[in-house]
């Protein structure tokens, strides 16, 4: 998915948009956002998500929604560096 297409779609839905990379065996340590939903989309590779003790591997080009207050982590379990799109949206508490 082209970055501009994804960015426009996410902004229409109220999310910010950034591009990042997750190298092999690396990722995002356990985190929690009190008032932010997070969207993540892997353009390539395999990312393992843990969201509130549920573990799954995300498919390429599939959005993963991490709800506000969810304890989560992301780990690259693929064969190469993964390029990701990610963004946040403030939620009412």
DOBATOR-885203 format. One record per atom (N, C-alpha, C): residue number from 1; residue in one letter; chain; atom name; x, y, z. Coordinates in steps of 0.2 Angstrom, whole numbers, plus 2048, in hexadecimal, padded with zeros to 3 digits. Each point is the difference from the previous one (the first is absolute). Layout:
DOBATOR-885203
+-----+---+---+----+-----+-----+-----+
!   k ! r ! c !  a !  px !  py !  pz !
+-----+---+---+----+-----+-----+-----+
! NUM ! A ! A ! CA !   X !   Y !   Z !
...
+-----+---+---+----+-----+-----+-----+
END
This chain:
DOBATOR-885203
+-----+---+---+----+-----+-----+-----+
!   k ! r ! c !  a !  px !  py !  pz !
+-----+---+---+----+-----+-----+-----+
!   1 ! X ! A !  N ! 804 ! 7FA ! 800 !
!   1 ! X ! A ! CA ! 7FC ! 806 ! 800 !
!   1 ! X ! A !  C ! 804 ! 806 ! 800 !
!   2 ! X ! A !  N ! 7FF ! 805 ! 7FC !
!   2 ! X ! A ! CA ! 804 ! 806 ! 7FF !
!   2 ! X ! A !  C ! 7FF ! 804 ! 807 !
!   3 ! X ! A !  N ! 805 ! 803 ! 802 !
!   3 ! X ! A ! CA ! 800 ! 804 ! 806 !
!   3 ! X ! A !  C ! 7FB ! 806 ! 800 !
!   4 ! X ! A !  N ! 7FF ! 803 ! 7FA !
!   4 ! X ! A ! CA ! 7FB ! 806 ! 800 !
!   4 ! X ! A !  C ! 7F9 ! 7FD ! 800 !
!   5 ! X ! A !  N ! 7FF ! 7FB ! 7FD !
!   5 ! X ! A ! CA ! 7F9 ! 7FD ! 801 !
!   5 ! X ! A !  C ! 7FE ! 7FE ! 807 !
!   6 ! X ! A !  N ! 805 ! 7FD ! 803 !
!   6 ! X ! A ! CA ! 7FF ! 7FE ! 807 !
!   6 ! X ! A !  C ! 7FF ! 806 ! 804 !
!   7 ! X ! A !  N ! 805 ! 805 ! 7FF !
!   7 ! X ! A ! CA ! 800 ! 806 ! 805 !
!   7 ! X ! A !  C ! 7F9 ! 803 ! 7FF !
!   8 ! X ! A !  N ! 7FD ! 801 ! 7FA !
!   8 ! X ! A ! CA ! 7FA ! 804 ! 7FF !
!   8 ! X ! A !  C ! 7FA ! 7FC ! 803 !
!   9 ! X ! A !  N ! 800 ! 7F9 ! 800 !
!   9 ! X ! A ! CA ! 7FB ! 7FC ! 803 !
!   9 ! X ! A !  C ! 800 ! 801 ! 807 !
!  10 ! X ! A !  N ! 806 ! 7FF ! 803 !
!  10 ! X ! A ! CA ! 801 ! 801 ! 807 !
!  10 ! X ! A !  C ! 7FE ! 806 ! 803 !
!  11 ! X ! A !  N ! 802 ! 806 ! 7FC !
!  11 ! X ! A ! CA ! 7FE ! 806 ! 803 !
!  11 ! X ! A !  C ! 7F9 ! 802 ! 7FF !
!  12 ! X ! A !  N ! 7FC ! 7FD ! 7FB !
!  12 ! X ! A ! CA ! 7F9 ! 800 ! 800 !
!  12 ! X ! A !  C ! 7FD ! 7FD ! 806 !
!  13 ! X ! A !  N ! 803 ! 7FB ! 803 !
!  13 ! X ! A ! CA ! 7FE ! 7FC ! 806 !
!  13 ! X ! A !  C ! 802 ! 803 ! 806 !
!  14 ! X ! A !  N ! 804 ! 805 ! 800 !
!  14 ! X ! A ! CA ! 802 ! 804 ! 806 !
!  14 ! X ! A !  C ! 807 ! 7FD ! 803 !
!  15 ! X ! A !  N ! 804 ! 7FC ! 7FC !
!  15 ! X ! A ! CA ! 806 ! 7FE ! 802 !
!  15 ! X ! A !  C ! 806 ! 804 ! 7FD !
!  16 ! X ! A !  N ! 805 ! 801 ! 804 !
!  16 ! X ! A ! CA ! 806 ! 802 ! 7FD !
!  16 ! X ! A !  C ! 804 ! 7FB ! 7FC !
!  17 ! X ! A !  N ! 805 ! 802 ! 7FC !
!  17 ! X ! A ! CA ! 803 ! 7FB ! 7FC !
!  17 ! X ! A !  C ! 808 ! 801 ! 800 !
!  18 ! X ! A !  N ! 803 ! 7FB ! 801 !
!  18 ! X ! A ! CA ! 808 ! 800 ! 800 !
!  18 ! X ! A !  C ! 802 ! 7F9 ! 7FD !
!  19 ! X ! A !  N ! 806 ! 800 ! 7FE !
!  19 ! X ! A ! CA ! 804 ! 7FB ! 7FD !
!  19 ! X ! A !  C ! 806 ! 7FE ! 804 !
!  20 ! X ! A !  N ! 800 ! 7F9 ! 801 !
!  20 ! X ! A ! CA ! 806 ! 7FE ! 804 !
!  20 ! X ! A !  C ! 803 ! 7F9 ! 7FE !
!  21 ! X ! A !  N ! 805 ! 7FE ! 803 !
!  21 ! X ! A ! CA ! 803 ! 7FA ! 7FE !
!  21 ! X ! A !  C ! 801 ! 7FC ! 807 !
!  22 ! X ! A !  N ! 7FF ! 7F9 ! 800 !
!  22 ! X ! A ! CA ! 801 ! 7FC ! 805 !
!  22 ! X ! A !  C ! 805 ! 7FB ! 7FE !
!  23 ! X ! A !  N ! 806 ! 800 ! 802 !
!  23 ! X ! A ! CA ! 806 ! 7FB ! 7FE !
!  23 ! X ! A !  C ! 7FE ! 7F9 ! 803 !
!  24 ! X ! A !  N ! 804 ! 7FB ! 7FE !
!  24 ! X ! A ! CA ! 7FF ! 7F9 ! 802 !
!  24 ! X ! A !  C ! 801 ! 800 ! 808 !
!  25 ! X ! A !  N ! 7FC ! 7FC ! 803 !
!  25 ! X ! A ! CA ! 801 ! 7FE ! 807 !
!  25 ! X ! A !  C ! 7FE ! 807 ! 804 !
!  26 ! X ! A !  N ! 7FF ! 805 ! 7FD !
!  26 ! X ! A ! CA ! 7FE ! 806 ! 804 !
!  26 ! X ! A !  C ! 7F9 ! 802 ! 7FF !
!  27 ! X ! A !  N ! 7FE ! 805 ! 804 !
!  27 ! X ! A ! CA ! 7F9 ! 802 ! 7FF !
!  27 ! X ! A !  C ! 7FE ! 805 ! 805 !
!  28 ! X ! A !  N ! 7FA ! 800 ! 803 !
!  28 ! X ! A ! CA ! 7FE ! 805 ! 805 !
!  28 ! X ! A !  C ! 7FF ! 7FC ! 806 !
!  29 ! X ! A !  N ! 803 ! 802 ! 806 !
!  29 ! X ! A ! CA ! 7FF ! 7FD ! 806 !
!  29 ! X ! A !  C ! 7F9 ! 801 ! 803 !
!  30 ! X ! A !  N ! 7FF ! 7FD ! 805 !
!  30 ! X ! A ! CA ! 7F9 ! 801 ! 803 !
!  30 ! X ! A !  C ! 7FE ! 807 ! 801 !
!  31 ! X ! A !  N ! 7FA ! 802 ! 7FD !
!  31 ! X ! A ! CA ! 7FE ! 807 ! 801 !
!  31 ! X ! A !  C ! 7F9 ! 800 ! 801 !
!  32 ! X ! A !  N ! 7FD ! 806 ! 802 !
!  32 ! X ! A ! CA ! 7F9 ! 801 ! 801 !
!  32 ! X ! A !  C ! 7FF ! 808 ! 7FF !
!  33 ! X ! A !  N ! 7FB ! 801 ! 7FC !
!  33 ! X ! A ! CA ! 7FE ! 807 ! 7FF !
!  33 ! X ! A !  C ! 7F9 ! 801 ! 803 !
!  34 ! X ! A !  N ! 800 ! 804 ! 805 !
!  34 ! X ! A ! CA ! 7FA ! 801 ! 804 !
!  34 ! X ! A !  C ! 7FA ! 803 ! 7FC !
!  35 ! X ! A !  N ! 802 ! 805 ! 7FC !
!  35 ! X ! A ! CA ! 7FA ! 803 ! 7FC !
!  35 ! X ! A !  C ! 801 ! 800 ! 7F8 !
!  36 ! X ! A !  N ! 804 ! 7FB ! 7FE !
!  36 ! X ! A ! CA ! 801 ! 800 ! 7F9 !
!  36 ! X ! A !  C ! 7FF ! 7F9 ! 7FD !
!  37 ! X ! A !  N ! 7FC ! 800 ! 7FB !
!  37 ! X ! A ! CA ! 800 ! 7F9 ! 7FC !
!  37 ! X ! A !  C ! 806 ! 801 ! 7FB !
!  38 ! X ! A !  N ! 802 ! 7FA ! 7FE !
!  38 ! X ! A ! CA ! 806 ! 800 ! 7FC !
!  38 ! X ! A !  C ! 7FF ! 7FB ! 7FA !
!  39 ! X ! A !  N ! 801 ! 802 ! 7FA !
!  39 ! X ! A ! CA ! 800 ! 7FC ! 7FA !
!  39 ! X ! A !  C ! 807 ! 7FE ! 7FD !
!  40 ! X ! A !  N ! 801 ! 7FA ! 7FE !
!  40 ! X ! A ! CA ! 806 ! 7FE ! 7FE !
!  40 ! X ! A !  C ! 7FF ! 7FC ! 7F9 !
!  41 ! X ! A !  N ! 804 ! 801 ! 7FB !
!  41 ! X ! A ! CA ! 7FF ! 7FC ! 7FA !
!  41 ! X ! A !  C ! 807 ! 7FE ! 7FE !
!  42 ! X ! A !  N ! 802 ! 7FA ! 7FF !
!  42 ! X ! A ! CA ! 806 ! 7FE ! 7FE !
!  42 ! X ! A !  C ! 800 ! 7FF ! 7F8 !
!  43 ! X ! A !  N ! 805 ! 803 ! 7FD !
!  43 ! X ! A ! CA ! 800 ! 800 ! 7F9 !
!  43 ! X ! A !  C ! 803 ! 7FA ! 7FD !
!  44 ! X ! A !  N ! 805 ! 7FD ! 804 !
!  44 ! X ! A ! CA ! 803 ! 7FA ! 7FF !
!  44 ! X ! A !  C ! 803 ! 7FC ! 806 !
!  45 ! X ! A !  N ! 801 ! 7FA ! 800 !
!  45 ! X ! A ! CA ! 803 ! 7FC ! 805 !
!  45 ! X ! A !  C ! 7FA ! 7FE ! 805 !
!  46 ! X ! A !  N ! 802 ! 7FD ! 805 !
!  46 ! X ! A ! CA ! 7FC ! 7FD ! 805 !
!  46 ! X ! A !  C ! 801 ! 803 ! 807 !
!  47 ! X ! A !  N ! 7FA ! 803 ! 803 !
!  47 ! X ! A ! CA ! 800 ! 803 ! 806 !
!  47 ! X ! A !  C ! 7FC ! 7FC ! 805 !
!  48 ! X ! A !  N ! 803 ! 7FF ! 806 !
!  48 ! X ! A ! CA ! 7FC ! 7FD ! 805 !
!  48 ! X ! A !  C ! 7FE ! 805 ! 805 !
!  49 ! X ! A !  N ! 7F9 ! 800 ! 801 !
!  49 ! X ! A ! CA ! 7FD ! 805 ! 804 !
!  49 ! X ! A !  C ! 7FE ! 7FC ! 807 !
!  50 ! X ! A !  N ! 801 ! 803 ! 805 !
!  50 ! X ! A ! CA ! 7FD ! 7FE ! 807 !
!  50 ! X ! A !  C ! 7FB ! 806 ! 802 !
!  51 ! X ! A !  N ! 7FA ! 7FE ! 800 !
!  51 ! X ! A ! CA ! 7FB ! 806 ! 803 !
!  51 ! X ! A !  C ! 7FC ! 7FC ! 805 !
!  52 ! X ! A !  N ! 801 ! 803 ! 806 !
!  52 ! X ! A ! CA ! 7FD ! 7FE ! 806 !
!  52 ! X ! A !  C ! 800 ! 7F8 ! 801 !
!  53 ! X ! A !  N ! 806 ! 7FD ! 7FF !
!  53 ! X ! A ! CA ! 801 ! 7F9 ! 801 !
!  53 ! X ! A !  C ! 7FE ! 7FC ! 7FA !
!  54 ! X ! A !  N ! 7FD ! 803 ! 7FB !
!  54 ! X ! A ! CA ! 7FF ! 7FC ! 7FA !
!  54 ! X ! A !  C ! 806 ! 801 ! 7FB !
!  55 ! X ! A !  N ! 802 ! 7FA ! 7FD !
!  55 ! X ! A ! CA ! 806 ! 801 ! 7FC !
!  55 ! X ! A !  C ! 7FE ! 7FD ! 7F9 !
!  56 ! X ! A !  N ! 802 ! 804 ! 7FA !
!  56 ! X ! A ! CA ! 7FE ! 7FE ! 7FA !
!  56 ! X ! A !  C ! 805 ! 803 ! 7FB !
!  57 ! X ! A !  N ! 801 ! 7FE ! 7FA !
!  57 ! X ! A ! CA ! 804 ! 802 ! 7FB !
!  57 ! X ! A !  C ! 7FC ! 804 ! 7FB !
!  58 ! X ! A !  N ! 802 ! 806 ! 7FE !
!  58 ! X ! A ! CA ! 7FC ! 804 ! 7FB !
!  58 ! X ! A !  C ! 802 ! 7FF ! 7F9 !
!  59 ! X ! A !  N ! 7FB ! 7FF ! 7FC !
!  59 ! X ! A ! CA ! 802 ! 800 ! 7F9 !
!  59 ! X ! A !  C ! 802 ! 806 ! 7FD !
!  60 ! X ! A !  N ! 804 ! 800 ! 7FA !
!  60 ! X ! A ! CA ! 802 ! 806 ! 7FD !
!  60 ! X ! A !  C ! 7F9 ! 804 ! 7FE !
!  61 ! X ! A !  N ! 801 ! 806 ! 800 !
!  61 ! X ! A ! CA ! 7FB ! 805 ! 7FD !
!  61 ! X ! A !  C ! 7F9 ! 7FF ! 804 !
!  62 ! X ! A !  N ! 800 ! 7FE ! 806 !
!  62 ! X ! A ! CA ! 7FA ! 7FF ! 804 !
!  62 ! X ! A !  C ! 801 ! 805 ! 806 !
!  63 ! X ! A !  N ! 7FB ! 804 ! 801 !
!  63 ! X ! A ! CA ! 800 ! 805 ! 806 !
!  63 ! X ! A !  C ! 7FF ! 7FC ! 807 !
!  64 ! X ! A !  N ! 804 ! 802 ! 805 !
!  64 ! X ! A ! CA ! 7FF ! 7FD ! 806 !
!  64 ! X ! A !  C ! 7FE ! 806 ! 805 !
!  65 ! X ! A !  N ! 7FA ! 800 ! 803 !
!  65 ! X ! A ! CA ! 7FE ! 805 ! 804 !
!  65 ! X ! A !  C ! 801 ! 7FE ! 808 !
!  66 ! X ! A !  N ! 804 ! 804 ! 803 !
!  66 ! X ! A ! CA ! 802 ! 7FF ! 807 !
!  66 ! X ! A !  C ! 7FC ! 805 ! 804 !
!  67 ! X ! A !  N ! 7FB ! 7FE ! 804 !
!  67 ! X ! A ! CA ! 7FB ! 805 ! 803 !
!  67 ! X ! A !  C ! 804 ! 803 ! 806 !
!  68 ! X ! A !  N ! 7FE ! 806 ! 801 !
!  68 ! X ! A ! CA ! 802 ! 804 ! 806 !
!  68 ! X ! A !  C ! 800 ! 7FC ! 806 !
!  69 ! X ! A !  N ! 805 ! 800 ! 805 !
!  69 ! X ! A ! CA ! 801 ! 7FD ! 806 !
!  69 ! X ! A !  C ! 802 ! 7F9 ! 7FF !
!  70 ! X ! A !  N ! 800 ! 7FD ! 7FA !
!  70 ! X ! A ! CA ! 803 ! 7F9 ! 7FF !
!  70 ! X ! A !  C ! 807 ! 800 ! 801 !
!  71 ! X ! A !  N ! 802 ! 7FB ! 804 !
!  71 ! X ! A ! CA ! 808 ! 7FF ! 801 !
!  71 ! X ! A !  C ! 802 ! 7FC ! 7F9 !
!  72 ! X ! A !  N ! 805 ! 802 ! 7FD !
!  72 ! X ! A ! CA ! 802 ! 7FD ! 7FA !
!  72 ! X ! A !  C ! 807 ! 801 ! 7FE !
!  73 ! X ! A !  N ! 802 ! 7FB ! 7FC !
!  73 ! X ! A ! CA ! 807 ! 800 ! 7FD !
!  73 ! X ! A !  C ! 800 ! 7FE ! 7F9 !
!  74 ! X ! A !  N ! 805 ! 801 ! 7FD !
!  74 ! X ! A ! CA ! 801 ! 7FE ! 7F9 !
!  74 ! X ! A !  C ! 807 ! 7FE ! 7FF !
!  75 ! X ! A !  N ! 801 ! 7FA ! 7FC !
!  75 ! X ! A ! CA ! 807 ! 7FD ! 7FF !
!  75 ! X ! A !  C ! 800 ! 7FE ! 7F9 !
!  76 ! X ! A !  N ! 806 ! 801 ! 7FD !
!  76 ! X ! A ! CA ! 801 ! 7FE ! 7F9 !
!  76 ! X ! A !  C ! 802 ! 7F9 ! 800 !
!  77 ! X ! A !  N ! 7FC ! 7FB ! 7FD !
!  77 ! X ! A ! CA ! 802 ! 7F9 ! 800 !
!  77 ! X ! A !  C ! 801 ! 7FE ! 7F9 !
!  78 ! X ! A !  N ! 801 ! 804 ! 7FB !
!  78 ! X ! A ! CA ! 801 ! 7FF ! 7F9 !
!  78 ! X ! A !  C ! 807 ! 7FF ! 7FF !
!  79 ! X ! A !  N ! 802 ! 800 ! 7F9 !
!  79 ! X ! A ! CA ! 807 ! 7FE ! 7FE !
!  79 ! X ! A !  C ! 803 ! 807 ! 7FE !
!  80 ! X ! A !  N ! 7FD ! 806 ! 801 !
!  80 ! X ! A ! CA ! 803 ! 806 ! 7FE !
!  80 ! X ! A !  C ! 7FD ! 806 ! 804 !
!  81 ! X ! A !  N ! 803 ! 805 ! 7FF !
!  81 ! X ! A ! CA ! 7FD ! 806 ! 803 !
!  81 ! X ! A !  C ! 7F9 ! 802 ! 7FD !
!  82 ! X ! A !  N ! 7FC ! 802 ! 805 !
!  82 ! X ! A ! CA ! 7F9 ! 801 ! 7FE !
!  82 ! X ! A !  C ! 7FE ! 807 ! 800 !
!  83 ! X ! A !  N ! 7FD ! 803 ! 7FA !
!  83 ! X ! A ! CA ! 7FE ! 807 ! 800 !
!  83 ! X ! A !  C ! 7F9 ! 800 ! 802 !
!  84 ! X ! A !  N ! 7FE ! 805 ! 804 !
!  84 ! X ! A ! CA ! 7FA ! 800 ! 803 !
!  84 ! X ! A !  C ! 7FD ! 807 ! 7FF !
!  85 ! X ! A !  N ! 7F9 ! 801 ! 800 !
!  85 ! X ! A ! CA ! 7FD ! 806 ! 801 !
!  85 ! X ! A !  C ! 7FD ! 7FF ! 807 !
!  86 ! X ! A !  N ! 800 ! 806 ! 803 !
!  86 ! X ! A ! CA ! 7FC ! 800 ! 807 !
!  86 ! X ! A !  C ! 7FE ! 807 ! 801 !
!  87 ! X ! A !  N ! 7FA ! 800 ! 804 !
!  87 ! X ! A ! CA ! 7FD ! 806 ! 802 !
!  87 ! X ! A !  C ! 7FC ! 800 ! 806 !
!  88 ! X ! A !  N ! 7FE ! 806 ! 803 !
!  88 ! X ! A ! CA ! 7FC ! 800 ! 806 !
!  88 ! X ! A !  C ! 7FA ! 804 ! 800 !
!  89 ! X ! A !  N ! 7FB ! 7FF ! 804 !
!  89 ! X ! A ! CA ! 7FA ! 804 ! 800 !
!  89 ! X ! A !  C ! 7FE ! 800 ! 807 !
!  90 ! X ! A !  N ! 7FF ! 807 ! 802 !
!  90 ! X ! A ! CA ! 7FE ! 801 ! 807 !
!  90 ! X ! A !  C ! 7F9 ! 7FE ! 801 !
!  91 ! X ! A !  N ! 7FE ! 7FC ! 806 !
!  91 ! X ! A ! CA ! 7FA ! 7FE ! 801 !
!  91 ! X ! A !  C ! 7FD ! 803 ! 806 !
!  92 ! X ! A !  N ! 7FA ! 801 ! 800 !
!  92 ! X ! A ! CA ! 7FC ! 803 ! 806 !
!  92 ! X ! A !  C ! 800 ! 7FB ! 806 !
!  93 ! X ! A !  N ! 802 ! 802 ! 806 !
!  93 ! X ! A ! CA ! 800 ! 7FC ! 806 !
!  93 ! X ! A !  C ! 7FA ! 801 ! 804 !
+-----+---+---+----+-----+-----+-----+
END
